[in-house]
Amino acid sequence: VDKLLFPGEAAQKTRLIPEQELRANAAEFTLSELLVCASDLRNEGRGDIQTYSPKVFIPLTHLCRDVCHYCTFSRPPVKGEAPYMSPEEVLGIARAGTAAGCREALFTLGDKPELRYRV
């Protein structure tokens, strides 16, 4: 990869390449050559190993000010239903995740629901 992007330079694998320098050198190569370089860099850094980290999903609220039509997460408030999870509910999900072998938690919430809803 270093030969392709930096002809004549010694390999400097830990050096960050400034965007301007990268653009100047990248223009000399075809997209196909650059894609091969990107693939090689990825494989050199990570190889073909894929990892998975089991995590628990904790939706603190389903409320959101936005109306994104692709989103399946957001929903309006439901009468009689708490708009936010209680600390006890959060801890219950976290503990169940720990018991199932999860070591990470993904906390989700909508974007500034207080601007759209009075709950």
C-alpha positions as CSV (number, residue, x, y, z in Angstrom):
1,V,0.0,0.0,0.0
2,D,2.8,2.4,0.9
3,K,4.4,1.8,-2.6
4,L,1.1,2.6,-4.3
5,L,0.4,5.8,-2.4
6,F,3.9,6.9,-1.6
7,P,6.4,5.8,-4.3
8,G,10.0,6.1,-3.2
9,E,9.1,6.6,0.5
10,A,9.9,4.1,3.2
11,A,6.9,2.4,4.7
12,Q,5.5,4.4,7.5
13,K,2.5,2.4,8.6
14,T,1.8,4.4,11.8
15,R,1.8,7.8,10.1
16,L,-1.5,9.5,9.6
17,I,-1.9,10.9,6.1
18,P,-3.3,14.5,5.9
19,E,-6.4,14.6,3.8
20,Q,-4.8,17.0,1.2
21,E,-1.8,14.7,0.7
22,L,-4.1,11.7,0.4
23,R,-6.3,13.4,-2.2
24,A,-3.2,14.6,-4.2
25,N,-1.8,11.0,-4.3
26,A,-5.1,9.3,-4.7
27,A,-5.8,11.2,-7.9
28,E,-2.9,9.4,-9.6
29,F,-4.6,6.0,-9.3
30,T,-7.8,4.3,-10.6
31,L,-10.7,3.6,-8.3
32,S,-10.0,0.0,-8.7
33,E,-6.4,0.4,-7.5
34,L,-7.6,2.4,-4.5
35,L,-10.2,-0.2,-3.6
36,V,-7.5,-2.9,-3.6
37,C,-5.4,-0.7,-1.3
38,A,-8.3,-0.2,1.1
39,S,-9.0,-3.9,1.1
40,D,-5.4,-4.7,1.8
41,L,-5.2,-2.1,4.7
42,R,-8.4,-3.5,6.2
43,N,-7.1,-7.1,6.0
44,E,-3.7,-6.1,7.3
45,G,-5.3,-4.5,10.4
46,R,-8.1,-7.0,11.0
47,G,-7.7,-9.9,8.7
48,D,-10.8,-11.8,7.8
49,I,-11.8,-12.4,11.4
50,Q,-15.2,-11.1,12.4
51,T,-16.0,-10.6,16.1
52,Y,-19.2,-10.2,17.9
53,S,-19.8,-8.7,21.3
54,P,-23.1,-9.7,22.9
55,K,-24.8,-6.7,24.3
56,V,-28.1,-5.9,25.9
57,F,-30.5,-3.4,24.3
58,I,-31.9,-0.8,26.8
59,P,-34.4,1.6,25.2
60,L,-34.6,4.4,27.8
61,T,-37.5,5.9,25.9
62,H,-39.3,5.3,22.6
63,L,-40.2,9.0,22.3
64,C,-38.5,11.2,19.7
65,R,-39.2,14.7,18.3
66,D,-38.4,13.5,14.7
67,V,-40.6,11.6,12.3
68,C,-38.2,9.5,10.3
69,H,-40.3,7.2,8.2
70,Y,-37.6,4.5,8.1
71,C,-37.4,4.4,11.9
72,T,-39.1,1.4,13.6
73,F,-38.0,2.5,17.1
74,S,-39.8,5.8,17.7
75,R,-43.4,5.9,18.8
76,P,-45.7,8.4,20.4
77,P,-46.6,8.3,24.1
78,V,-49.2,5.7,25.1
79,K,-51.7,6.7,27.7
80,G,-51.1,4.9,31.0
81,E,-47.6,3.8,30.0
82,A,-44.5,5.4,31.5
83,P,-42.6,7.5,28.9
84,Y,-39.2,6.6,30.3
85,M,-37.8,3.5,31.8
86,S,-37.3,3.6,35.6
87,P,-33.9,3.0,37.1
88,E,-35.2,-0.4,38.4
89,E,-36.2,-1.4,34.8
90,V,-32.8,-0.4,33.4
91,L,-31.0,-2.4,36.1
92,G,-33.3,-5.4,35.6
93,I,-32.4,-5.5,31.9
94,A,-28.7,-5.0,32.6
95,R,-28.7,-7.8,35.2
96,A,-30.5,-10.1,32.8
97,G,-28.0,-9.3,30.1
98,T,-25.1,-10.0,32.5
99,A,-26.7,-13.4,33.4
100,A,-26.9,-14.1,29.7
101,G,-23.2,-13.3,29.1
102,C,-23.5,-9.8,27.8
103,R,-20.7,-7.4,28.7
104,E,-21.9,-4.3,26.9
105,A,-25.2,-2.3,27.0
106,L,-26.6,-0.3,24.1
107,F,-28.7,2.6,25.5
108,T,-31.1,4.1,23.0
109,L,-33.4,7.1,23.2
110,G,-35.0,9.5,20.9
111,D,-33.8,13.0,19.9
112,K,-35.1,15.6,22.3
113,P,-38.6,14.2,22.8
114,E,-39.3,17.0,25.3
115,L,-39.5,19.4,22.4
116,R,-42.4,17.5,20.9
117,Y,-44.2,15.9,23.9
118,R,-45.3,17.1,27.3
119,V,-44.9,14.0,29.5
